[in-house]
Every structure is written in structure tokens, then in C-alpha cells.
Amino acid sequence: MKTSVLIPTTGDIATVREHAAMADELGYDSINCSHIAARDSFTTLAALAHLAPSVTLATAVAPIYHRSPASMAQTAATVDDLSGGRFRLGLGAGHRVTMGGWHGQDIGNPVAEMREYVALVRALLAGSEPAAGLRWNSTFAFNGFKARADIPVYLAGLSPAMLRLAGEIADGVVLWACPASYVKDVVTREVAAGRARVGKGLDGFDICAAIPSAVVADPAVAHHGIRAELHRYFGLPFYRAMFAHAGYEADIAAYDAAADAGAQRAAISDAFIDDLCAIGTRQDVAAGVARYRAAGTANPMITNITGTDLRPTLHAAAAA
């Protein structure tokens, strides 16, 4: 069975290196880096390649609006080459507030634009003639260097439409802040529908769900940390729609009614945290991973919770 880990690109670089080397030694399937307002995920993964010589290196995920398809293909091919063919490209739409504020880019129809973007990136990696697009076009071609044409592409999915697209055109889906119940009730169904569009089943398709996890003596420490992390997601439209679809409309309503940030964090219920996370003893973390596997997650991805130590969690999840 596969288990992956997300290595934060924040904090001290020596800790990032330590976590990556430990994950490799413990036999994790992949080391993932998110593309946030910290270290660049691609550069970080390239730097970790020699410290983690066995695992897959993956973005989880890079937003498509921060790089042109040509730049994305070139960067992915470079990290793949530097790591000896161990790179996986995780792509997502991002959010209008960040793509506009950070990069001056507008998100139009994210599902249609993702379909077009992935087709163009794959054509460029394969050295084939890309089809003309409505949003994305490129005349780029590799010169003196041959990219690996079949670099795996995973898509971040929240909405049913994006999950179906992932099943149709991608090699896997990356889920962030998706409770296990949503994986069971929505993700597997919609991904299977996308696979059916192209005459395929779920075999060979990787559902990779992030699980905020922590081995801690006092679960309240982790609960405080995860509420601080989730606070911003409860204000983002794509996540709010997914939380509502997962049955947590009451949490959203309580969050909206709260008078300040502290009250908003407190509005995130224990039930939501228990559905999303794996917190407590080593056995509790292992049970949380097993719960996601039972829900249909082929590749659980452990993520650290603010204020906790990732090292004992890595050991616990590796044995799950």
C-alpha cells in the first residue's frame, strides 16, 4: 500500500531536508510540496532529489495560472530529468483572490481551462503539435533536450466537475481539506464517472488525499493548529462549496456568523476535524489513515499540523 507525505516549504530548510530524507528512508511513495507563498515548490523538489533518492517528487499542487503551459512543461521536464525520472506534476486552478492578486491572472472557466492547459502541457512534453486553444497557446518546442513524454499529471479536485475531469484526463487526483466522508460519498463516484467517459475503471488511477495528521500527547494542541490552518479555507469559495457538499453547512453558517477571527476558528466543529484529520496516539494516526483507505483513498498523503512535530507522525503513518 502507498502512503505519501507533504513536506512544508516553510520554516528552516534543514528541517525540510530532514523530513524529506526521513520519508525516503521510511519507504514513502512520494514527497509532495505545495505551491504557496513560501519556497518555490519545483526548486525545492529539485534540491531534495539527492537527499531522497528513491521516492517520487511531486507538486501538490502548482496552480496553472502562475506559469504558462510552456514554462510549466519546461520546469516539469527539468525537475524530472534532475531526479532521474521521478517527478509527478500536480496541477490545480488555485483561487481567484490569489491568482489575481499574486499573478494578475483571471480564472475564467476553471474546468475548461484546465482541460486545455493539460492537453497543451502533454503535447509539449511529447514534442507533438499542440491544438489551438481558447485560453492557452504556445509555439514552444524543446531544443537539444528530450523530455519524458509520460510524466504523470495529477489534478487538484474539489467540485464534482473537476473530479470528473481528473478521472477523464489525469493519472490521479490530489485532494486538499477533503474529509474522508467526502472522499467516500463524492470523490470516488465522480472520478469513476470521469473514467467511464474514456472507457476506463478506477484501476491504475491514484486518489491522493491529504490527511492533516499529528502524533501528540495532547490532541488540543493539534486541534488549535488545524483550526488556524482551516480558517482561511472557510473563506474561499471553492472550499466553502465542497464543505457544504460534504454536509458541513452548519460549520459554514457558524463561521459566517462569528464576530472575529477567534470565533471563526472556534466555529469549525470537532466533528469536521475528526472527519478530516488523524490526531492522537500512533494508533489513532494509523486508524485515521485506514479510514481514508476504506473511503477509497489509494494514496493517503500525510500533512503536518501547525505546532506539532512531523517526525513521530511520519513513523506512525509509514507503519499504517
C-alpha positions as CSV (number, residue, x, y, z in Angstrom):
1,M,0.0,0.0,0.0
2,K,1.1,3.5,-0.8
3,T,1.5,6.4,1.6
4,S,2.8,9.9,0.7
5,V,3.7,13.0,2.6
6,L,3.5,16.7,2.1
7,I,6.7,18.4,3.1
8,P,6.1,22.1,4.1
9,T,8.1,24.6,2.1
10,T,8.1,26.9,5.0
11,G,10.4,27.1,8.0
12,D,14.0,26.2,8.4
13,I,15.5,24.5,5.3
14,A,17.4,22.0,7.5
15,T,14.1,20.7,8.8
16,V,12.7,20.4,5.3
17,R,15.8,18.3,4.3
18,E,15.5,16.1,7.4
19,H,11.8,15.4,6.8
20,A,12.5,14.5,3.1
21,A,15.4,12.1,4.0
22,M,13.3,10.5,6.7
23,A,10.3,10.0,4.3
24,D,12.6,8.3,1.8
25,E,14.1,6.0,4.4
26,L,10.7,5.0,5.7
27,G,9.6,4.0,2.3
28,Y,7.0,6.7,1.4
29,D,5.7,6.6,-2.1
30,S,6.1,10.3,-2.8
31,I,7.3,13.6,-1.3
32,N,5.0,16.5,-2.2
33,C,5.4,20.2,-2.0
34,S,2.6,22.7,-2.2
35,H,3.0,25.9,-4.2
36,I,2.2,28.6,-1.6
37,A,3.7,32.0,-0.7
38,A,6.9,30.3,0.5
39,R,9.7,28.5,-1.3
40,D,9.0,27.6,-4.9
41,S,7.8,24.0,-5.0
42,F,9.7,22.9,-8.1
43,T,13.0,24.4,-6.9
44,T,12.6,22.8,-3.5
45,L,11.9,19.4,-5.0
46,A,14.9,19.6,-7.3
47,A,17.1,20.4,-4.3
48,L,15.6,17.4,-2.3
49,A,16.2,14.9,-5.1
50,H,19.6,13.8,-4.0
51,L,18.6,13.6,-0.3
52,A,15.6,11.4,-1.1
53,P,16.9,9.2,-4.0
54,S,14.0,6.7,-4.1
55,V,10.7,8.4,-3.8
56,T,8.6,10.2,-6.4
57,L,8.8,14.0,-6.1
58,A,5.5,15.9,-6.8
59,T,3.9,19.2,-6.7
60,A,0.7,19.2,-4.7
61,V,-0.2,21.4,-6.4
62,A,1.0,24.1,-8.7
63,P,-1.6,26.5,-10.0
64,I,-1.9,26.6,-13.7
65,Y,-2.3,30.4,-13.8
66,H,1.2,31.1,-12.4
67,R,3.1,29.6,-15.3
68,S,2.4,29.4,-19.0
69,P,2.0,25.9,-20.3
70,A,5.4,26.2,-22.0
71,S,7.0,27.3,-18.8
72,M,5.2,24.5,-16.8
73,A,6.3,21.8,-19.3
74,Q,9.9,23.1,-19.3
75,T,10.0,23.2,-15.5
76,A,8.4,19.8,-15.0
77,A,10.8,18.2,-17.6
78,T,13.8,19.8,-15.9
79,V,12.9,18.5,-12.4
80,D,12.1,15.1,-13.8
81,D,15.4,15.0,-15.6
82,L,17.4,16.1,-12.5
83,S,15.6,13.5,-10.3
84,G,16.2,10.6,-12.8
85,G,12.6,10.4,-14.0
86,R,10.9,10.6,-10.5
87,F,8.8,13.7,-10.9
88,R,5.0,14.0,-10.9
89,L,3.2,17.1,-11.9
90,G,0.3,18.1,-9.7
91,L,-1.8,20.9,-11.1
92,G,-4.7,23.0,-9.7
93,A,-6.7,26.0,-10.6
94,G,-5.9,28.0,-7.5
95,H,-8.2,30.7,-6.3
96,R,-9.3,34.0,-7.9
97,V,-8.1,36.1,-5.0
98,T,-4.5,34.7,-5.2
99,M,-4.2,34.2,-8.9
100,G,-5.4,37.8,-9.4
101,G,-3.6,39.3,-6.5
102,W,-0.3,37.5,-6.9
103,H,0.0,37.0,-10.7
104,G,-2.5,39.3,-12.3
105,Q,-4.3,36.4,-13.9
106,D,-8.1,35.9,-14.2
107,I,-9.7,32.5,-13.7
108,G,-12.4,32.1,-16.3
109,N,-14.0,28.7,-16.6
110,P,-11.5,26.6,-14.5
111,V,-12.6,23.2,-15.7
112,A,-12.5,24.1,-19.4
113,E,-9.2,26.0,-19.0
114,M,-7.7,23.1,-17.0
115,R,-8.6,20.6,-19.8
116,E,-7.0,22.8,-22.4
117,Y,-3.9,23.5,-20.3
118,V,-3.2,19.8,-19.5
119,A,-3.6,18.9,-23.2
120,L,-1.1,21.6,-24.2
121,V,1.5,20.6,-21.5
122,R,1.3,17.0,-22.5
123,A,1.7,17.9,-26.2
124,L,4.8,19.9,-25.4
125,L,6.3,17.2,-23.3
126,A,5.7,14.7,-26.1
127,G,7.1,17.0,-28.8
128,S,3.8,16.9,-30.7
129,E,1.9,19.7,-32.4
130,P,-0.5,21.3,-29.8
131,A,-4.0,22.0,-30.8
132,A,-5.1,25.7,-30.9
133,G,-6.8,26.7,-27.7
134,L,-9.2,29.4,-26.5
135,R,-7.1,30.4,-23.5
136,W,-3.8,28.7,-23.9
137,N,-1.5,28.5,-27.0
138,S,2.3,28.0,-27.5
139,T,4.8,27.5,-30.2
140,F,7.4,26.3,-27.7
141,A,9.5,23.2,-28.6
142,F,12.4,21.6,-26.7
143,N,15.7,22.0,-28.5
144,G,18.6,19.7,-27.7
145,F,16.8,18.0,-24.9
146,K,14.1,15.3,-24.9
147,A,11.5,15.5,-22.1
148,R,9.9,12.4,-20.7
149,A,6.5,12.3,-22.5
150,D,4.6,10.4,-19.9
151,I,5.3,12.5,-16.8
152,P,2.3,11.7,-14.6
153,V,-0.2,14.5,-14.2
154,Y,-2.5,14.7,-11.2
155,L,-5.2,17.3,-10.8
156,A,-6.4,19.0,-7.7
157,G,-10.2,18.4,-7.4
158,L,-12.9,19.8,-5.2
159,S,-16.0,20.2,-7.3
160,P,-17.8,17.2,-8.9
161,A,-17.0,18.7,-12.4
162,M,-13.2,19.0,-11.7
163,L,-13.2,15.5,-10.2
164,R,-14.8,14.1,-13.3
165,L,-12.2,15.9,-15.4
166,A,-9.4,14.4,-13.3
167,G,-10.8,11.0,-13.9
168,E,-11.1,11.6,-17.6
169,I,-7.7,13.2,-18.4
170,A,-5.3,12.7,-15.5
171,D,-3.4,9.9,-13.8
172,G,-4.6,10.8,-10.3
173,V,-6.4,13.4,-8.2
174,V,-5.0,15.4,-5.3
175,L,-7.5,16.3,-2.5
176,W,-6.9,19.0,0.0
177,A,-9.0,19.6,3.1
178,C,-11.5,16.9,1.9
179,P,-13.0,15.0,4.8
180,A,-12.9,11.2,4.5
181,S,-16.7,11.2,4.1
182,Y,-16.5,13.4,1.0
183,V,-13.9,11.0,-0.5
184,K,-16.3,8.1,0.1
185,D,-19.6,9.8,-0.9
186,V,-18.5,12.2,-3.7
187,V,-14.9,11.8,-4.9
188,T,-14.9,8.1,-5.8
189,R,-18.2,8.4,-7.6
190,E,-17.3,11.5,-9.7
191,V,-13.8,10.2,-10.5
192,A,-15.3,6.9,-11.7
193,A,-17.8,8.8,-13.8
194,G,-14.9,10.6,-15.5
195,R,-13.0,7.4,-16.0
196,A,-16.1,5.9,-17.6
197,R,-16.1,8.7,-20.2
198,V,-12.9,7.2,-21.6
199,G,-13.8,3.6,-21.1
200,K,-11.7,3.1,-18.0
201,G,-12.2,1.9,-14.4
202,L,-10.6,3.1,-11.2
203,D,-7.7,0.6,-11.5
204,G,-4.5,2.4,-12.0
205,F,-6.0,5.8,-11.0
206,D,-4.4,7.3,-7.9
207,I,-6.7,9.1,-5.4
208,C,-4.3,11.0,-3.2
209,A,-6.0,12.7,-0.2
210,A,-4.2,15.0,2.2
211,I,-4.7,14.0,5.8
212,P,-3.7,16.6,8.5
213,S,-2.0,14.3,11.0
214,A,-0.2,14.5,14.3
215,V,1.1,12.2,17.0
216,V,0.6,14.3,20.1
217,A,0.1,13.7,23.8
218,D,-2.5,16.5,23.9
219,P,-4.9,16.5,21.0
220,A,-5.9,20.1,21.9
221,V,-2.6,21.3,20.6
222,A,-3.3,19.8,17.2
223,H,-6.9,21.0,17.2
224,H,-5.7,24.5,17.8
225,G,-3.2,24.2,14.9
226,I,-5.6,22.7,12.4
227,R,-8.3,25.3,13.2
228,A,-5.7,28.1,12.5
229,E,-4.9,26.4,9.1
230,L,-8.5,25.8,8.1
231,H,-9.6,29.3,9.0
232,R,-8.6,30.8,5.6
233,Y,-10.1,27.9,3.7
234,F,-13.5,28.5,5.2
235,G,-13.3,31.9,3.5
236,L,-12.5,30.6,0.0
237,P,-15.4,29.9,-2.4
238,F,-14.2,26.6,-3.9
239,Y,-13.6,25.1,-0.4
240,R,-16.9,26.5,1.0
241,A,-18.8,24.8,-1.8
242,M,-17.0,21.5,-1.1
243,F,-17.6,21.8,2.7
244,A,-21.3,22.3,2.1
245,H,-21.4,19.4,-0.3
246,A,-19.7,17.3,2.4
247,G,-22.6,18.1,4.9
248,Y,-20.9,20.9,6.9
249,E,-23.3,23.7,6.1
250,A,-23.7,24.4,9.8
251,D,-20.0,25.0,10.2
252,I,-20.0,27.5,7.4
253,A,-23.1,29.3,8.8
254,A,-21.4,29.5,12.3
255,Y,-18.2,30.7,10.7
256,D,-20.1,33.4,8.8
257,A,-22.0,34.5,11.9
258,A,-18.8,34.8,14.0
259,A,-17.8,38.2,15.1
260,D,-14.0,37.9,14.8
261,A,-11.2,35.5,13.7
262,G,-11.1,33.7,17.0
263,A,-14.8,33.0,16.9
264,Q,-14.5,31.9,13.3
265,R,-11.8,29.3,14.2
266,A,-13.9,28.1,17.1
267,A,-16.9,27.6,14.7
268,I,-15.1,24.8,13.0
269,S,-16.6,21.8,14.7
270,D,-14.9,18.9,16.3
271,A,-16.9,16.6,14.0
272,F,-15.3,18.3,10.9
273,I,-11.8,17.9,12.4
274,D,-12.4,14.3,13.3
275,D,-13.7,13.6,9.8
276,L,-10.7,15.3,8.2
277,C,-7.7,14.6,10.4
278,A,-5.7,11.8,12.1
279,I,-4.7,13.1,15.6
280,G,-3.7,11.5,18.8
281,T,-1.6,8.4,19.5
282,R,0.4,6.4,16.9
283,Q,-2.6,4.0,16.8
284,D,-5.0,7.0,16.3
285,V,-3.0,8.2,13.3
286,A,-2.8,4.7,11.9
287,A,-6.6,4.4,12.3
288,G,-7.1,7.7,10.5
289,V,-5.1,6.6,7.6
290,A,-7.0,3.3,7.5
291,R,-10.3,5.3,7.5
292,Y,-9.2,7.2,4.4
293,R,-8.1,4.0,2.7
294,A,-11.5,2.5,3.4
295,A,-13.2,5.6,1.9
296,G,-11.4,5.0,-1.4
297,T,-8.0,6.7,-1.0
298,A,-5.4,4.7,-2.8
299,N,-2.6,7.0,-1.7
300,P,-3.1,8.8,1.7
301,M,-0.9,12.0,1.9
302,I,0.2,12.9,5.5
303,T,0.4,16.6,6.1
304,N,1.8,18.3,9.2
305,I,-0.3,20.3,11.6
306,T,0.9,23.7,12.8
307,G,2.6,23.4,16.2
308,T,3.3,19.7,16.0
309,D,6.3,17.6,15.2
310,L,6.1,15.8,11.9
311,R,8.7,13.2,12.7
312,P,6.7,10.8,15.0
313,T,3.8,11.2,12.7
314,L,5.9,10.1,9.7
315,H,6.8,6.9,11.6
316,A,3.3,6.2,12.7
317,A,1.8,6.7,9.2
318,A,4.5,4.7,7.5
319,A,3.5,1.7,9.6
320,A,-0.2,2.1,8.9
